[in-house]
């Protein structure tokens, strides 16, 4: 692939993927065949996963929010049949984390919304931090045990439950969410500060991920057909978000704000990481 596409063209393709363009739209814009776009995206995405794993270590975070975002591979869960490999198709959840202060997204895990993948996610997150943090999550049942196993007593952990009103007939015809009516915060471990317990930042980050990672865009034909392609797309987006894209509020990249990097990366740097 490196012999047929220049670094500039590869960077153009990866930049378009990272900004939320579909594979076929990139084919129309650049004239590069969709199969080449796919292979390049997977190769660079896998390299981005390795970069994230290497760089996101010994992080000096004070607070972290976590959440899960839904997607599917191949087909939605209701269409999965007995002959399908249930670990490779159907609903898939991406566990995400964010530091509300630096906007860094240090850890992610792709899998099912179950105890096993929740534990894998918490173990991965705990291994990337160097100090005690305040953790906030929703009230999914698997979190409490996973957090205790991963962090032990060295954490301040709170769960947030949000209640919404039942939509009236007029609102049922809209895609907008129901109105928030109440928020309940519960301390699970340690002494979390109630005012700082929140999942608002990670929920906003979920919107950013859906907007810029085409595999997660709803009501489109851009879903992944293979799990490895889905994981590569998530890794590519997070590497672009952390290292390349300037955050509007911070006026720098999240990696710079967190002290992981001294200067912003270029898309060509993500391409070079795959060589």
Secondary structure as GFF3:
##gff-version 3
##sequence-region A 1 275
A	DSSP	alpha_helix	7	18	.	.	.	ID=ss1
A	DSSP	alpha_helix	23	30	.	.	.	ID=ss2
A	DSSP	alpha_helix	34	55	.	.	.	ID=ss3
A	DSSP	beta_strand	63	73	.	.	.	ID=ss4
A	DSSP	three_ten_helix	77	79	.	.	.	ID=ss5
A	DSSP	beta_strand	90	98	.	.	.	ID=ss6
A	DSSP	beta_strand	108	111	.	.	.	ID=ss7
A	DSSP	alpha_helix	115	126	.	.	.	ID=ss8
A	DSSP	beta_strand	134	137	.	.	.	ID=ss9
A	DSSP	alpha_helix	141	151	.	.	.	ID=ss10
A	DSSP	beta_strand	156	164	.	.	.	ID=ss11
A	DSSP	three_ten_helix	171	173	.	.	.	ID=ss12
A	DSSP	beta_strand	180	189	.	.	.	ID=ss13
A	DSSP	three_ten_helix	194	196	.	.	.	ID=ss14
A	DSSP	alpha_helix	200	212	.	.	.	ID=ss15
A	DSSP	three_ten_helix	214	216	.	.	.	ID=ss16
A	DSSP	alpha_helix	227	239	.	.	.	ID=ss17
A	DSSP	pi_helix	240	244	.	.	.	ID=ss18
A	DSSP	alpha_helix	254	257	.	.	.	ID=ss19
A	DSSP	alpha_helix	267	273	.	.	.	ID=ss20
###
